[in-house]
Each structure stands twice: as structure tokens, then as C-alpha cells.
Amino acid sequence: MTKKSRSPASARQGTDSKTSAIVAADDAARNGARNTAGLEAWGAPPGEPLKNVRHERFAALVVALGSQSHAYAQAYGKAITTSVHEAASGLAARPEVRARINDYRTLAIAVSTRSLEERIAELEEQIDADPLSVVRVFNCRGCNASPPNATQWRDMDEFTDACDAWQRSLATPGSKPMRRPLFGGVGFNPRAAVNSECEQCLGAGVRVVVHQDHTTLSAGQRGRVEGVTQKADGTIEIDQASRHAARRLLHELKGELVKRSQVDARLAVAVGHMDTSPEGIMDLVRRTRPVSQQ
């Protein structure tokens, strides 16, 4: 008995085909899971459900996935083939199944309308929300020091500790000597007013970024947080959604965003038949006005 063998190229081609089929099936499963993630949240539409559970599932998936073949494949656990296309088309053509698909479409429209209103409310809250981080300005050590080029200390103990550290740096071979502490008085309070005539900070003070406690954020502020990262030095970075992008999306959802191409198209049509009389100019303004304002 002769045993057939395949060349390495043909064997590799067969393996690649199988791998592609597995990847395609895996992608389809992930896409189906993502598209039907909110299917259970819809609830059941009005009307009597189909007696066949798979037919009921198929009707819902047709609306969720937008494809009869993918809905049939997922409802029956099959791969997409020619027979599946035919079976899906035949099942969707049944009167009771077609009516049930329409029930789910009506429900999807209602859910989408409610979701749109909720999304608009969320965007408005994000746009109007207070900033997550603020910059606070404190006075520097020289704002209230006397003489002005010296350092103001909290108390004598702090000044003494600084002097001891300076002397140790001088006594340590090979170490860079510290700057000699200059006494400019005690009673330093970082929350005191900044001295606009300060020779050290030039009236700018010390700027510190203060992040708001995330457990106290409003819903709009939480919606703007995309991520938080703490670096090795302890500094914290907050990735925030763009307020400009949120405002643009809000206008788009409300139908208030007019693209340049739409305006150009309206003007091109209007200019081609322009009437320069006052009535014609007013008619041109009405015809080129954004749809949401008509």
C-alpha cells in the first residue's frame, strides 16, 4: 500500500488554512460575545415568545448582530457555511419568526433611544464637572525671611538639624558639601501669603499640583478618568478624557454638529441657482442652515 506524502509547502499550507479557520472562528465568537453583551439587559419584548427556544434566540441575535447567518450559527453552535446561510434565510422567512424579529427591533429602538438620552446626560455632566487636579501656590522659604536671601525655618530645631547635616557633609571625604544654611528667622508657614517682592521666587511662590480624592469624585468627574499611573518617584499621573472631544461628541449626538463637507455641498447647490434678490438671499440662508436649526 502506497502512502501518500505531502511536501513541506503543501503541509504548511494546510496547517495555515486550519489555523486561519480557528482564528476566524475565535474572532467571530469574540465579536458575537461583544455585540450581544447587552442583549440580556434589553429584557423580553412585548408579545408571546416563540415556543422553540432556539428560534427565540435566533430572532434576538438577528437584531443584535445584524446578520441572519451569524445569528443562526451562534444560536445553533455551528460554523458559517453555505448550508448555514440557507438555513438562516429559511428560518427568518417564517411568519412567526419574522414577526418576533420585528418585536426585538422595536425593543432595540426603544433601548437605543433611552441609551442616547443617558449618554447625552453623561457627556453634559462630564463637560460641566470640576477639574480633577488643581494647582495650589504656597509661599517659599524666602518670602518672609529676613534678610531676604536667607531661609525661614519652622523652628530652631529644624535650623539646628540643617546645620548639623551641613557640618557632616564637610567632614565626609569625597562627598559634595551641602549649601550652608542661612538663618532668616523662624515661624515658617507654607500656607502664608506669597510675597510678591520675594527675591528668591520672584513672587511666583511654590506651585503644587493637588489631585482630588477619587472616592469623592462626582459621576461626571469619574467619567473623565481614563487611567491613573504612579511612577517610581511617587508622582501620580491622571489620564483624562478631552473635554473638547466630549463637547464635540455631545454636539454630534444632538445633531448640532455640521461637517465642512455638508456645508460645502449645500453652498454648491445654492450658488448654482443663486437669486441675488433679497428674497433669494433669505431663501439661500434658510437652505444652508444646519438641519438641527430648521
Kinemage of the C-alpha trace (Angstrom):
@kinemage 1
@onewidth
@group {chain A} dominant
@subgroup {mainchain}
@vectorlist {calphas} color= white
{ca met a 1} P 0.000 0.000 0.000
{ca thr a 2} L 1.416 3.287 -1.096
{ca lys a 3} L 1.361 6.029 1.477
{ca lys a 4} L 0.967 9.491 0.083
{ca ser a 5} L 3.106 12.234 1.475
{ca arg a 6} L 2.751 15.957 1.192
{ca ser a 7} L 5.534 18.356 0.510
{ca pro a 8} L 6.513 20.723 3.341
{ca ala a 9} L 4.937 23.630 1.445
{ca ser a 10} L 1.591 21.869 0.985
{ca ala a 11} L 1.648 20.659 4.583
{ca arg a 12} L 2.353 24.169 5.781
{ca gln a 13} L -0.468 25.479 3.586
{ca gly a 14} L -2.888 23.002 5.130
{ca thr a 15} L -1.759 23.973 8.623
{ca asp a 16} L -2.105 27.662 7.783
{ca ser a 17} L -5.630 27.069 6.498
{ca lys a 18} L -6.612 25.266 9.680
{ca thr a 19} L -5.024 27.999 11.792
{ca ser a 20} L -6.838 30.696 9.821
{ca ala a 21} L -10.120 28.869 10.297
{ca ile a 22} L -9.518 28.594 14.048
{ca val a 23} L -8.576 32.277 14.298
{ca ala a 24} L -11.608 33.296 12.248
{ca ala a 25} L -13.899 31.219 14.423
{ca asp a 26} L -12.331 32.663 17.564
{ca asp a 27} L -12.713 36.222 16.241
{ca ala a 28} L -16.331 35.554 15.320
{ca ala a 29} L -17.020 34.217 18.802
{ca arg a 30} L -15.419 37.263 20.439
{ca asn a 31} L -17.284 39.660 18.160
{ca gly a 32} L -20.535 37.854 18.812
{ca ala a 33} L -19.977 37.980 22.563
{ca arg a 34} L -19.171 41.694 22.366
{ca asn a 35} L -22.211 42.522 20.206
{ca thr a 36} L -24.586 40.507 22.402
{ca ala a 37} L -23.113 41.679 25.714
{ca gly a 38} L -26.118 43.920 26.326
{ca leu a 39} L -28.718 41.517 24.928
{ca glu a 40} L -29.830 40.306 28.350
{ca ala a 41} L -30.162 43.907 29.517
{ca trp a 42} L -32.806 44.510 26.863
{ca gly a 43} L -35.293 42.230 28.544
{ca ala a 44} L -38.059 40.465 26.638
{ca pro a 45} L -40.043 42.445 24.065
{ca pro a 46} L -43.831 42.609 24.235
{ca gly a 47} L -45.663 39.693 22.717
{ca glu a 48} L -45.625 35.929 23.051
{ca pro a 49} L -42.157 34.343 22.886
{ca leu a 50} L -41.581 31.597 20.333
{ca lys a 51} L -42.124 28.071 21.578
{ca asn a 52} L -38.786 26.959 20.154
{ca val a 53} L -36.094 28.399 22.409
{ca arg a 54} L -33.506 28.435 19.628
{ca his a 55} L -35.881 30.276 17.311
{ca glu a 56} L -36.414 32.869 20.036
{ca arg a 57} L -32.654 33.201 20.483
{ca phe a 58} L -32.192 33.458 16.723
{ca ala a 59} L -34.707 36.312 16.483
{ca ala a 60} L -32.898 38.258 19.200
{ca leu a 61} L -29.471 37.625 17.679
{ca val a 62} L -30.580 38.802 14.236
{ca val a 63} L -31.220 42.230 15.729
{ca ala a 64} L -28.121 42.216 17.959
{ca leu a 65} L -25.655 41.007 15.313
{ca gly a 66} L -27.308 42.412 12.195
{ca ser a 67} L -26.714 39.147 10.326
{ca gln a 68} L -29.046 36.191 9.898
{ca ser a 69} L -26.185 33.773 9.209
{ca his a 70} L -24.166 34.790 12.270
{ca ala a 71} L -27.310 34.696 14.396
{ca tyr a 72} L -28.119 31.167 13.208
{ca ala a 73} L -24.531 29.993 13.716
{ca gln a 74} L -24.447 31.314 17.264
{ca ala a 75} L -27.913 30.085 18.185
{ca tyr a 76} L -27.182 26.575 16.924
{ca gly a 77} L -23.444 26.456 17.644
{ca lys a 78} L -22.406 25.969 14.031
{ca ala a 79} L -19.708 27.376 11.792
{ca ile a 80} L -20.570 29.770 8.960
{ca thr a 81} L -21.115 27.667 5.825
{ca thr a 82} L -23.315 27.752 2.742
{ca ser a 83} L -25.842 25.478 4.418
{ca val a 84} L -25.995 27.846 7.385
{ca his a 85} L -26.764 30.779 5.062
{ca glu a 86} L -29.606 28.836 3.507
{ca ala a 87} L -30.971 27.620 6.844
{ca ala a 88} L -30.816 31.097 8.341
{ca ser a 89} L -32.651 32.611 5.382
{ca gly a 90} L -35.341 29.946 5.570
{ca leu a 91} L -35.827 30.337 9.320
{ca ala a 92} L -36.023 34.138 9.108
{ca ala a 93} L -38.688 33.824 6.402
{ca arg a 94} L -41.111 32.005 8.682
{ca pro a 95} L -44.012 34.327 9.586
{ca glu a 96} L -43.814 33.789 13.340
{ca val a 97} L -40.010 34.229 13.368
{ca arg a 98} L -40.195 37.325 11.167
{ca ala a 99} L -42.802 38.830 13.494
{ca arg a 100} L -40.623 38.087 16.513
{ca ile a 101} L -37.617 39.724 14.854
{ca asn a 102} L -39.741 42.841 14.386
{ca asp a 103} L -40.625 42.715 18.100
{ca tyr a 104} L -36.939 42.712 19.003
{ca arg a 105} L -36.237 45.550 16.563
{ca thr a 106} L -38.934 47.654 18.217
{ca leu a 107} L -37.388 46.911 21.606
{ca ala a 108} L -33.879 47.743 20.350
{ca ile a 109} L -35.060 51.116 19.053
{ca ala a 110} L -36.591 51.957 22.436
{ca val a 111} L -33.433 50.886 24.292
{ca ser a 112} L -31.214 52.840 21.876
{ca thr a 113} L -33.305 55.984 22.360
{ca arg a 114} L -33.060 55.683 26.129
{ca ser a 115} L -29.326 54.961 25.920
{ca leu a 116} L -28.827 58.026 23.723
{ca glu a 117} L -30.543 60.253 26.276
{ca glu a 118} L -28.444 58.757 29.069
{ca arg a 119} L -25.244 59.238 27.043
{ca ile a 120} L -26.091 62.882 26.378
{ca ala a 121} L -26.700 63.435 30.096
{ca glu a 122} L -23.353 61.787 30.948
{ca leu a 123} L -21.455 63.952 28.457
{ca glu a 124} L -23.079 67.124 29.760
{ca glu a 125} L -22.090 66.164 33.297
{ca gln a 126} L -18.501 65.441 32.221
{ca ile a 127} L -18.201 68.797 30.474
{ca asp a 128} L -19.557 70.734 33.469
{ca ala a 129} L -17.609 68.739 36.090
{ca asp a 130} L -14.957 70.384 38.244
{ca pro a 131} L -11.307 69.639 37.355
{ca leu a 132} L -9.743 66.527 38.859
{ca ser a 133} L -6.496 68.337 39.700
{ca val a 134} L -5.790 71.893 40.779
{ca val a 135} L -2.621 73.928 41.222
{ca arg a 136} L -2.088 75.445 44.655
{ca val a 137} L 0.544 78.118 45.324
{ca phe a 138} L 2.441 78.274 48.630
{ca asn a 139} L 4.995 80.796 49.807
{ca cys a 140} L 8.625 79.816 49.558
{ca arg a 141} L 11.215 79.798 52.366
{ca gly a 142} L 12.398 83.234 51.368
{ca cys a 143} L 9.048 85.038 51.105
{ca asn a 144} L 9.111 86.103 54.750
{ca ala a 145} L 12.798 85.609 55.531
{ca ser a 146} L 14.993 88.338 56.964
{ca pro a 147} L 17.417 89.013 55.349
{ca pro a 148} L 15.642 88.283 52.026
{ca asn a 149} L 18.369 85.970 50.702
{ca ala a 150} L 18.212 83.684 53.771
{ca thr a 151} L 15.877 80.822 54.691
{ca gln a 152} L 12.981 80.977 57.089
{ca trp a 153} L 12.730 77.890 59.321
{ca arg a 154} L 9.799 76.342 61.146
{ca asp a 155} L 11.653 76.448 64.472
{ca met a 156} L 15.175 76.401 65.920
{ca asp a 157} L 15.258 72.593 65.956
{ca glu a 158} L 14.865 72.494 62.167
{ca phe a 159} L 17.638 75.068 61.739
{ca thr a 160} L 19.923 73.133 64.112
{ca asp a 161} L 19.339 69.886 62.220
{ca ala a 162} L 20.213 71.620 58.942
{ca cys a 163} L 23.456 72.964 60.439
{ca asp a 164} L 24.437 69.518 61.716
{ca ala a 165} L 23.803 67.966 58.295
{ca trp a 166} L 25.936 70.683 56.683
{ca gln a 167} L 28.844 70.010 59.069
{ca arg a 168} L 28.645 66.243 58.404
{ca ser a 169} L 28.835 66.874 54.658
{ca leu a 170} L 32.025 68.859 55.198
{ca ala a 171} L 33.554 66.103 57.319
{ca thr a 172} L 32.748 63.288 54.874
{ca pro a 173} L 35.606 62.738 52.397
{ca gly a 174} L 34.571 62.688 48.755
{ca ser a 175} L 31.061 63.991 49.389
{ca lys a 176} L 29.753 67.191 47.876
{ca pro a 177} L 29.422 69.826 50.609
{ca met a 178} L 25.901 70.996 51.277
{ca arg a 179} L 24.927 74.621 50.960
{ca arg a 180} L 25.465 76.451 54.226
{ca pro a 181} L 22.133 77.108 55.977
{ca leu a 182} L 21.338 80.793 56.295
{ca phe a 183} L 19.169 81.871 59.174
{ca gly a 184} L 16.250 84.046 58.137
{ca gly a 185} L 14.043 83.668 61.153
{ca val a 186} L 11.607 81.041 62.415
{ca gly a 187} L 7.863 80.561 62.155
{ca phe a 188} L 7.703 79.402 58.526
{ca asn a 189} L 4.121 78.664 57.467
{ca pro a 190} L 3.741 77.293 53.913
{ca arg a 191} L 0.121 78.484 53.781
{ca ala a 192} L 1.057 82.089 54.409
{ca ala a 193} L 0.574 84.640 51.648
{ca val a 194} L 3.169 84.768 48.893
{ca asn a 195} L 5.411 87.815 48.990
{ca ser a 196} L 5.177 89.477 45.571
{ca glu a 197} L 8.549 91.172 46.256
{ca cys a 198} L 10.371 87.952 47.196
{ca glu a 199} L 13.878 87.880 45.754
{ca gln a 200} L 14.056 84.077 45.682
{ca cys a 201} L 10.793 83.010 43.993
{ca leu a 202} L 10.204 86.416 42.360
{ca gly a 203} L 6.651 86.397 43.680
{ca ala a 204} L 5.716 83.117 41.978
{ca gly a 205} L 5.712 81.040 45.145
{ca val a 206} L 5.909 77.247 45.131
{ca arg a 207} L 3.385 75.545 42.830
{ca val a 208} L 1.996 72.171 43.886
{ca val a 209} L -0.450 70.027 41.889
{ca val a 210} L -3.148 68.635 44.164
{ca his a 211} L -5.266 65.680 42.982
{ca gln a 212} L -8.774 65.276 44.280
{ca asp a 213} L -9.566 62.174 46.327
{ca his a 214} L -11.124 59.747 43.823
{ca thr a 215} L -13.529 58.394 46.422
{ca thr a 216} L -15.222 61.800 46.429
{ca leu a 217} L -15.482 62.286 42.651
{ca ser a 218} L -18.810 63.109 41.077
{ca ala a 219} L -20.242 60.957 38.293
{ca gly a 220} L -19.073 63.488 35.708
{ca gln a 221} L -15.547 63.532 37.121
{ca arg a 222} L -15.366 59.729 37.205
{ca gly a 223} L -16.406 59.667 33.558
{ca arg a 224} L -13.388 61.789 32.644
{ca val a 225} L -10.840 59.491 34.321
{ca glu a 226} L -9.276 57.110 31.776
{ca gly a 227} L -6.405 55.859 33.904
{ca val a 228} L -4.117 56.598 36.852
{ca thr a 229} L -0.383 55.845 36.940
{ca gln a 230} L 2.046 56.179 39.833
{ca lys a 231} L 5.694 56.467 38.825
{ca ala a 232} L 8.710 55.143 40.707
{ca asp a 233} L 9.388 58.567 42.244
{ca gly a 234} L 5.875 58.630 43.693
{ca thr a 235} L 4.391 61.186 41.315
{ca ile a 236} L 0.895 60.450 40.062
{ca glu a 237} L -0.356 60.992 36.533
{ca ile a 238} L -4.076 61.031 35.713
{ca asp a 239} L -5.135 60.412 32.124
{ca gln a 240} L -8.244 62.485 31.498
{ca ala a 241} L -10.672 62.420 28.609
{ca ser a 242} L -10.597 65.535 26.490
{ca arg a 243} L -13.350 67.987 27.375
{ca his a 244} L -13.197 69.295 23.815
{ca ala a 245} L -13.756 65.780 22.428
{ca ala a 246} L -16.681 65.270 24.825
{ca arg a 247} L -18.228 68.562 23.726
{ca arg a 248} L -17.818 67.641 20.050
{ca leu a 249} L -19.423 64.220 20.618
{ca leu a 250} L -22.269 65.873 22.519
{ca his a 251} L -22.980 68.218 19.612
{ca glu a 252} L -22.848 65.270 17.224
{ca leu a 253} L -25.323 63.224 19.265
{ca lys a 254} L -27.672 66.206 19.473
{ca gly a 255} L -27.458 66.725 15.718
{ca glu a 256} L -25.837 70.132 16.170
{ca leu a 257} L -22.523 69.281 14.509
{ca val a 258} L -22.358 70.295 10.836
{ca lys a 259} L -19.371 68.971 8.917
{ca arg a 260} L -17.497 71.128 6.420
{ca ser a 261} L -18.397 68.776 3.562
{ca gln a 262} L -22.102 69.178 4.316
{ca val a 263} L -21.829 72.981 4.297
{ca asp a 264} L -19.817 72.956 1.058
{ca ala a 265} L -22.373 70.689 -0.596
{ca arg a 266} L -25.248 72.928 0.463
{ca leu a 267} L -23.443 76.037 -0.775
{ca ala a 268} L -22.524 74.402 -4.089
{ca val a 269} L -26.154 73.581 -4.767
{ca ala a 270} L -27.294 77.014 -3.633
{ca val a 271} L -24.735 79.000 -5.641
{ca gly a 272} L -25.601 77.074 -8.791
{ca his a 273} L -29.109 78.563 -8.721
{ca met a 274} L -28.435 81.819 -6.882
{ca asp a 275} L -31.040 84.534 -6.832
{ca thr a 276} L -29.486 87.835 -5.759
{ca ser a 277} L -32.761 89.439 -4.817
{ca pro a 278} L -33.475 89.975 -1.083
{ca glu a 279} L -35.970 87.126 -1.173
{ca gly a 280} L -33.422 84.905 -2.878
{ca ile a 281} L -30.731 85.701 -0.299
{ca met a 282} L -33.109 84.837 2.559
{ca asp a 283} L -34.003 81.592 0.826
{ca leu a 284} L -30.265 80.806 0.499
{ca val a 285} L -29.793 81.355 4.247
{ca arg a 286} L -32.688 79.031 5.046
{ca arg a 287} L -31.414 76.292 2.741
{ca thr a 288} L -27.837 76.397 4.059
{ca arg a 289} L -28.841 76.492 7.715
{ca pro a 290} L -27.895 73.328 9.727
{ca val a 291} L -30.613 70.713 9.753
{ca ser a 292} L -30.958 70.853 13.560
{ca gln a 293} L -31.845 74.567 13.371
{ca gln a 294} L -34.509 74.243 10.698
